[in-house]
Amino acid sequence: MPNPPKKNSKQSQNNPSDKSKKKRRRRTAWITVGVVAVLLGAAVAATTANLHGKNGSQSSGLSGLIHSAVGTIVGQSGVENILLIGNNARNATSPISLGDGGGQADIMMVAHIDPTKHQIVLITIPRNVLFAQPQFNDPIPKLKTLFFIGAQMQPNQAAQLTVQGVSQLTGLKIKHYIVTDFQGFVDAINAVGGIRIDVPGRLYDPYYSGANLYPGWQTLNGQQALAFIRIRQNQASSTIRVNDFQRMNAEVQMIDALKQKLLSAGSDLTHLPALIGTWQKDVVTNLSTTQLVQIANEASGAKIIHLTIGNIGDSMQLASTSLPGVNQENYITGAYYDIISTKDVYKMLKPYGSKGSSTGLPTLPNPSSVTVQLYGSQTYADRLKAAGFNVQIMGPGNGTYPVQIDYPSGEPAWGWQVGRYLATGNSIVSPGSPNPNAVVVYG
């Protein structure tokens, strides 16, 4: 009896078991993209248009949720950096459109994947970073507004311009991006038939999030889930869901439920066709399906490390003032901004390939080179002295709140640095110090 012929490469490609493996990898890739889309959408939904960031805390909450999902997001050969972007546009026609409100990158996170180390580093980027944009007319020049500016130029520039800005800040080479929005979250929840959640108490917010939920276990549809994670102005309670930290916990609760429904062993995958359809519509990426499949196959199970650029001390309210090079007008409109130490960013990210960090702004001075005249508490004096500032106590404070920081004209970085080390998260920093050689603090 003759030996059976050997399979050639073409026959091997048609092997049903090979096809099955490819389908499983493709399915894993789409699940991964979908979960990431939902995670970003959740974090974006938790950010209202008039809420200033507090050190990327919302993004920080997001990072803990995507450990098991983003573990399948990048790879190929060599180190890869992917920027995850959450667009806060309302009623957007696509994840990279402006819609009728918002249209900014309220969530930015770099996924740094190192296949050799089998490691993924998630780097949270604060959205309110003061970021020089000398070529644009942007009165409130924040890192997140690059998305809006790019979208006004042409849709595909929204993500690309944001990638350029984040690359400059981090010093990392970033080529790929994934973008989603509110609708991505809503569609994904609806596609899986809703999410079962234990609502902690009466939630009622008719004006902002639209939440109107009663306590107890229940299945929420997409719009209800969106309201559940957005609410922070609860008219029904003075203790439940009334601040950002509680809202972050709700994100964790919601996304963990979704993650378990999609990725746990024995999950019902009959909803996958609907999910794939919604994610193809609600996610924009320059990664091909082939790349996603390869990424899912190579990076699954990688060790996850999370880093956050900056902290609450970097957040402060800057008064309107002239600032050469910050935009075409050389002038910023007063708003909350995060003032980031590029030296600290480079130190943090150098092990992951950073070539240097820049915001295009004046360099923050060494505290020892700045004199502070303080009208305030001994607590503030001790804090500034410990940082190395030359502190002159001028008198007791009068309880000024928020703390007022006045810097000499032409020296905004002096005031920024004092604000960072006082670390109140809401100091008002303005030009107008009566002493041309000192920052004056009232607190």
C-alpha positions, 0 to 999 in steps of 0.5 A: 500500500503506497504511503499517503502523499505529504501535505504541501504548504497550500494544503496545510493552509486549508487545514480546518484546524488551522482555519479554526486557530486563525478564527480564534486569534481574529476573535481574540483581536476583535474582543481586545479592540472592543474592550479597549474601546469600551474602556476608553469610552467609559473614561471619556463618559466620566468626564464632563465638558466643564470638569478640569482634570486632577492629575489624570486620576480618571485615566489612572482608574482606567489603567487598572481596568485594562490590564487583562484586555490591553495585554493583547494590544500590540506587538509584532517584532520589537517595541511598539507604542500605541496611543489610546485616545478617548474623544469626548465629542457629543453626537459624533458621526465617527470617533474622530469627528467633533460632533456638536460638543466636546471633540477633545482627547479627554483620555490619552494613554500610551500602551508601550509593548515590549515583546522581548520582555513580555511586558506592557507599560501603560502610561497615563497622560493628563489631558490638561497639560499646558502645551505650546502650540505656536502654529495654532490659534488656540486660546486655551492651549492644552494637550487635549485640544490638539485633537480638536485642532486636527479634526478641524483641519481634516478628520484623520489629522485629529489622531495624528496631531495628538500622536505628535503632541504626546510623542513630544511630551513623552519622547517616545516614538509613537506610530499607531493609535486607537480612538473611540467615543461615547457611542463606542461605549453605548454600542458595546454595552447594547451589543452584549445585551446590557450589563448587570450592575449592583447600583449602590443607591438612588442615582438621580441627575436629570441635568448632566448625566441623565442618570435615574436609577434605583438601588440594587442589582439590575441590567443596564442598557448602553445609555443607562450604563453611560449615565451610571459612570458619568454621574457625579452630581447626584441630587438624590444623595449627599454621599453616594456618587458625588465626587470623581473618586466615587465615579472612578469606582463606578468605572471599575465596577462597570468595566470589570462586569463587561470584561468578565462577560466578554473574556471569562472562561465559558462566556457566551460568545453569540454576541460577537458578530454584533460586537464586531460590527459595532467596534468596526463602526465605533473604533478608528485605528491605523492598525490593520486587522492582520496587525491586531491578530498578530498583536493579540497572539504575541502579547497575550498574558504580558506583565502589566506596569502602570505609570502616570505622568504628573500628579495633583500638585501639577494642577493649578488655575492660571490667570490670563497672561501673555506667554511668548511662543505658547500659541499664535497670539502669545497669550493664554486664556485663564483656565485650569492647566497641568504644569508638567516637569519635563525633567521628571517625565524623561526620568520616568520614561527613559527606561522605555526608550524616551529620547527627551521630554518637551512641552515647548514652555519655559523650563521650570527653575530649580526651587533653590533659585526662587525666593518666595515671600509668604503671607500664610501658614507655617505648613506652607512655609515648611512645605516650600522650605523642604523643596528648597525654596528661599522662603521669607515669612512676611506675616500670617495668612488671612485664610485666602482660598484658593491660595494666591500665587503672584509671580514677577512679570515675565517669570511665569515658570517661577509661579508654576514651580511654587504652585507645583510644590504647594500641591493644593491642586487649585492654586490661582497663579497670576502675574503681578508680584510687587517684588520683581525678584520674588514670588508672593504667596497669599494663603 
